[in-house]
Amino acid sequence: MHTQETGRSTPRANAEVALGDPSSAGAGWERVENHWRELAGEPWFIGDLYAALAKRFVRSVRIEDPDSFYRATGQGGVLYLANHQNLLESLFFTTVMTALTNNRIGTMIKIWIEEHWIGRLLTDAMRYPDFRPDAMFPYRLFFFNDAEPRSLFRLLEEMKGFLREGASCMVHVEGTRAFSSRHRVTKISDGVIRLAIEAGVAIVPVRFSGGLPENDVEEKPIYPYRLVAQDIHLGQAIPPEALAGLSMKERKQVVLNAINGTGPDPDDERMSPVDFEFERAVRDWTEAAGCVKESAVLYQALKAADDTRFGSDTRDLLAGRGAAAWPDTPKGRWMARWAELLLGARGERLLAREEAANV
């Protein structure tokens, strides 16, 4: 439970680590890998990529009050309300939480991301041509145009319908990324809270931690700062009836306290350890292949993962199968776009030379 004065979660002996350190045996990651593989009935590129990214950037998922969490998620969807440390943590969150809850998650995203490479990462995944006929993609994107604030009302109605179908939604409540791990969430739209009340679903407070240093960063990061891994903390679920009778000011404070009171105290939070070898691999691939850093992270996350569980398309791309080498078929053209992104201008030739040198 949360104390009234501070909102800090009371430590619970039955807190659950739903996903542990990916490098440890029995940490639960097979569930995530299998969940994404099932979409195509076999290993496929995005399933391999998303699982590799999550294992790289999610150190753990911790459920602080399993009783309230499983009670809420067992009744259908929930509304996850979270802080915000980096741009891609919502993808990592949906990658693992759709698997752990076996439920779809809709995420509110600013509309400019649709034209960003991240938008391609999110939307192209849903356009894979070889899904199983009965497959339903695990996430849905709700694009919000903050230049048109009135559009938020229409978007919240769409999200309400999604929740009433039994799915879940996730919102970064401040709508912008923090500069420091010491940041406490101070703003939330009452419309977001009323979304849970009107849809009849519980709110689950979420804290992302470990992805920022104590001192302010100069630029808000796309990945966790210096490519470290984060912990995802899920707090005590708040049922809609606990908020319905409160004033707007009171319910906003209850939810803000719950988010800030989940996970480590922001004053005590520390950034996760830096993997210098991975940082160096990303930097070297960016320079050698002639691709942007963000794409080099995707390539190196895959390269560092266990490729014995990968599909043949993923292994071929990692070995240097460039855009022109894929067949002129729907799946071939889809894979060619990813090869171009991850291999850059010189990656295909570079890997071919390395292979020839090793013969």
SVG drawing of the C-alpha trace seen along z (x, -y; Angstrom):
<svg xmlns="http://www.w3.org/2000/svg" viewBox="-18 -23 60 46">
<polyline fill="none" stroke="black" stroke-width="0.4" points="0.0,0.0 1.1,-3.7 1.6,-5.9 -0.6,-9.0 2.1,-11.5 4.7,-10.4 3.1,-7.9 6.0,-5.5 5.1,-1.9 5.2,0.1 7.8,2.9 6.0,6.3 7.5,9.6 5.6,11.1 6.9,8.7 7.5,10.6 10.3,10.4 8.3,11.3 11.4,11.0 15.0,11.2 18.5,10.5 18.5,11.8 21.9,13.3 20.7,15.6 19.1,19.0 15.4,19.2 14.8,15.5 11.6,16.0 12.6,14.5 11.5,17.6 7.9,16.4 8.7,13.2 10.5,14.8 7.7,17.4 5.0,14.8 6.5,12.8 7.3,15.9 3.7,17.1 2.6,14.2 4.2,15.8 4.2,19.4 8.0,19.5 10.9,17.2 10.7,13.9 12.8,10.8 10.8,8.4 10.1,11.1 13.8,11.7 14.6,8.0 12.0,7.0 13.1,9.8 16.8,8.9 16.1,5.2 14.0,6.0 16.7,8.3 19.3,5.7 17.4,2.7 15.2,4.3 17.1,5.6 14.0,6.7 10.2,6.4 9.2,6.1 5.5,6.4 5.4,4.8 1.9,6.0 1.2,9.2 -2.3,9.7 -3.7,6.4 -1.9,6.7 -3.1,10.1 -6.6,9.3 -6.8,6.3 -5.3,7.9 -7.3,11.1 -10.5,9.0 -9.4,7.7 -7.4,4.6 -5.7,2.0 -4.4,-1.5 -0.6,-1.7 0.4,-5.3 4.2,-5.9 7.0,-8.3 9.3,-8.8 13.0,-8.4 13.6,-7.7 11.8,-7.5 11.9,-3.8 11.0,-2.5 7.3,-2.3 8.3,0.3 10.3,2.3 7.4,2.1 4.8,3.4 7.3,6.1 7.5,7.6 4.1,6.8 2.0,8.1 3.8,11.4 3.5,11.4 -0.2,10.6 -1.1,12.2 -3.0,9.1 -2.8,6.3 -1.5,2.9 -2.3,-0.4 0.2,-3.2 -0.3,-7.0 2.4,-8.4 3.1,-11.9 2.3,-12.1 5.7,-13.4 7.1,-9.9 5.1,-8.5 7.5,-10.1 10.6,-9.3 12.6,-6.1 11.1,-4.9 7.7,-5.2 8.9,-2.9 10.2,-0.5 6.7,-0.4 4.5,-0.5 6.5,1.7 6.4,4.4 2.7,4.6 3.0,4.8 4.9,8.1 3.3,10.1 3.6,13.6 1.7,13.4 -0.5,16.4 -4.0,15.7 -5.5,15.6 -2.7,13.5 -3.6,10.3 -0.7,7.8 0.2,7.3 0.2,3.5 -1.8,0.6 -0.6,-2.9 -2.7,-5.9 -1.1,-9.0 -1.6,-12.3 -1.1,-15.7 -0.1,-18.1 -0.5,-21.0 -4.2,-20.2 -5.1,-19.7 -8.8,-19.1 -7.7,-15.9 -6.9,-14.4 -10.6,-14.1 -11.2,-12.0 -8.2,-9.9 -9.3,-9.2 -12.6,-8.0 -10.8,-5.6 -8.7,-4.4 -11.7,-3.9 -13.2,-1.7 -10.0,0.3 -10.0,0.8 -13.7,1.8 -12.7,4.6 -10.6,6.0 -7.2,4.7 -4.8,2.4 -3.3,-1.0 -0.2,-2.8 0.4,-6.5 3.5,-8.5 1.6,-11.0 3.7,-14.1 4.1,-13.5 7.8,-14.4 11.0,-12.8 12.9,-13.7 16.4,-14.9 17.5,-13.3 16.7,-10.2 15.8,-12.5 12.7,-13.8 9.4,-13.3 6.2,-13.2 4.2,-16.4 1.7,-16.7 -1.1,-14.5 -4.3,-15.1 -7.5,-14.4 -8.8,-13.2 -6.4,-10.3 -7.6,-9.4 -11.2,-9.6 -10.4,-7.3 -9.8,-4.5 -12.9,-5.4 -15.2,-5.5 -13.8,-2.3 -14.1,-0.6 -10.4,0.5 -7.8,0.3 -4.8,-2.0 -1.4,-0.4 1.4,-2.9 4.6,-2.3 8.1,-3.5 11.0,-3.2 14.3,-3.4 18.0,-3.1 17.9,-4.8 19.2,-8.3 22.0,-9.7 21.5,-11.8 22.6,-15.0 20.7,-16.4 21.5,-15.1 22.1,-17.7 19.7,-15.9 16.7,-13.7 17.8,-10.2 16.1,-7.9 17.5,-4.8 18.3,-4.6 21.3,-7.0 24.6,-5.4 22.6,-2.3 22.1,-1.0 19.3,1.4 16.3,0.2 14.1,1.8 10.3,1.6 8.4,1.4 4.7,2.0 3.0,0.6 -0.2,1.4 -3.2,1.4 -5.8,-1.4 -9.4,-0.2 -11.6,-2.7 -14.1,-2.9 -11.3,-4.1 -11.0,-7.3 -14.5,-7.8 -15.7,-9.6 -12.7,-11.9 -12.4,-15.5 -10.2,-16.1 -7.4,-17.5 -7.6,-14.6 -7.5,-11.8 -4.7,-13.5 -2.6,-13.6 -3.4,-9.9 -2.1,-8.8 0.9,-11.1 1.8,-9.7 1.4,-6.2 3.7,-6.6 6.4,-8.5 6.0,-5.9 6.6,-2.9 10.1,-1.6 13.2,-3.4 12.8,-6.8 14.0,-9.3 16.5,-10.8 18.1,-7.4 17.8,-6.1 21.1,-5.3 21.8,-4.7 22.4,-1.1 26.0,-0.1 27.3,-1.0 28.2,1.9 31.4,0.4 31.9,3.3 28.4,2.8 28.9,-1.0 32.1,-0.4 30.5,2.1 27.7,-0.4 30.2,-3.2 32.4,-0.9 29.5,0.3 28.2,-3.2 31.5,-4.3 32.4,-1.1 28.9,-0.4 28.0,-4.0 24.7,-3.9 23.2,-6.1 23.9,-5.2 20.2,-4.3 20.3,-1.6 23.7,-0.4 22.1,0.3 19.5,2.5 22.2,4.4 24.4,4.9 21.6,5.8 20.8,8.7 24.4,9.6 25.0,9.9 21.9,12.1 21.6,15.9 21.2,16.5 20.3,20.1 16.7,19.0 16.7,16.7 14.9,17.3 16.9,17.7 16.0,14.2 17.5,12.6 20.7,14.7 21.0,13.9 20.7,10.1 23.3,10.3 25.7,12.1 25.4,9.3 22.6,10.0 22.0,6.6 18.9,4.9 19.4,6.0 19.9,9.6 16.3,10.2 13.7,11.5 11.1,9.3 8.3,10.7 6.2,9.0 8.4,10.5 11.6,10.0 10.9,6.3 9.9,5.9 13.2,7.5 15.2,5.4 14.1,2.3 15.4,3.6 18.6,4.7 19.2,1.2 18.5,-0.3 20.7,2.0 23.6,2.6 24.0,-1.0 26.0,-2.1 28.9,0.2 27.9,3.1 27.2,5.6 30.6,5.2 32.3,5.1 30.8,8.4 31.5,10.0 35.2,9.1 35.3,10.5 33.7,13.7 36.2,14.0 39.1,13.4 37.9,16.2 37.6,18.8"/>
</svg>
